Every structure is written in structure tokens, then in C-alpha cells.
Amino acid sequence: MNVLITGGAGWLGMALSEVVAQHHVVRAFDPQPFPDIRKDLHVKGIVGSITDRQAVADAVSGQDAVIHAAVADWRAGMHEVGDPHPFDVNVWGTYNILDAARLAGIKRIILIAAAETHVDHSPGTLVDHKTPYRGVPKIYDLTKRLQEEIGSWFAAMYGLDVVAFRLGTIVDLKLGRKRHGGPEGWNKSMRKHSWIDRYDVGRACLRALEENPQGFQVFHLIGAPEAKQVFDVARTEKSLGIQFTTEFDRRPAEERGV
């Protein structure tokens, strides 16, 4: 299978590319050049932006499925009212990807969608795939919610099969770090039981590609065992036939000497 991964050169995208490329041919689409990884993996990097419709059309050409992981990072002004960048990337970019996929005859789409672990939920309630998501009153949460609406709309209007993954805080369990925040950021994720290993996300994407759930589907990806008390993670594991990594060195990278 030929699989396009948007944001393929990012912190999450590189892990997705590495996992998926062990089984399929990956095209990594990103504004940054794709770094050298294992030579035995079938990954081709293409530089471009999801806000450029022609670049997106070229990127989806010849592909069988799309994993849409590109995002306008909240650290780059995501909470500033009036900044067009998050809407250009997260909203219009998502529309561009799904519309180009539709026109190219691609039906299988995976969205890295909203993140619920930073939102407070009432004690004793289980947040499942049918629970409405609104997030917190920040532009980032709004744009991620709109991504899901776009995915649902394309599934209903054009018969695309769209899987929306709602992730916990993305970490690398082997390295003992997250993308930002240093040791305290890592420790906070461990204390909040909000983490998901980026390679587990890759394995979930791989299973979704192969299982191909029909219509619009929402799954929670949170590795912390405690998360099962709040989110329907058990449904994710059962539906996709995966188990998240739970045994690892919980010290941050600096204490491991990595």
C-alpha cells in the first residue's frame, strides 16, 4: 500500500513513518526535508505545505491512503486571537487534504484529531467515542474540533472512511522524553496519566490502515493504564487489536543518561 503521511518530518510524523514504512511504502509530506532514518525503510520525503492545494494534489497522487498528522503547533501563536495561521493549517489544510484525496479516489483517511486529556471530565464518567468534544476555550482546541467536523462531513458526503484518533500527550517512552518541556514536562505527563508513546500511535495507524473501519470513527489513544477509568481506551485496543505499551523506565531522559 502507498501511504501519504502529512507532517511526516515532525516529532510524531517521523515515528509514524518509521512504523508504517516497515509494512508499506510511505511518502512523507512536510514543509521540512525528511531526515535520514533507517535505510531499509521505504520512505520518500516531499517538501510542501498542506495549505498549497497544488502541492497537496501532487502529494496524494498515486497513494492508497492518507495519515494526516500535520498541525500548526500551539507554541507558534496558537492562542493568539486573530492569528490566521492555525486556521490556515489545521482547518483549510485538513480540507485540502481530504478534498484532494476524494478527487484522487482515496477513501482511507486517518486524522490525528482532538486531544482530550488536557480537558477536565466529571469524576466517574466514561468518555467514549460518542461523547461530544468541545475542548477548552482556546483557538487550538477549536481548530482541532473543526478538523473532526471536516472528517465527519467528508465521510457523510463522499463515502470516505475516516478514522479520527484523539491522542494523549505524545512522548517517546524509550527515550524518556516528550517533544517540549524537558524533565518537568515528562514528569507532568506521567503524573497526569495522559501520555501516549509516539510509536504506539504509529502501530494504531498501521492497524487502522489494515482493518479499515468504515465511515467516520473516533478512537482514543492514551497509553496510561489509569486512562481506562476515564476514556474508552479498551474499545480502541479491542477494535484495532492492539495493546499500548505500559512497562517502561518512568524516569525522564536526563535521569537515564540518554
Secondary structure, DSSP 4 states (H G I P E B T S, - for coil): -EEEEETTTSHHHHHHHHHHTTTSEEEEEESSPPPP--TTS-EEEEE--TT-HHHHHHHHTT-SEEEE-----GGGTTT-TT--HHIIIIIIHHHHHHHHHHHTT--EEEEE----TTS---TT--B-TTS-----SSHHHHHHHHHHHHHHHHHHHH--EEEEEEE-EEEETTTTEESSSHHHHHHHHHHHT-EEEHHHHHHHHHHHHHH---SEEEEEE---GGGGGTB-HHHHHHHHT------S--S-HHHHT-
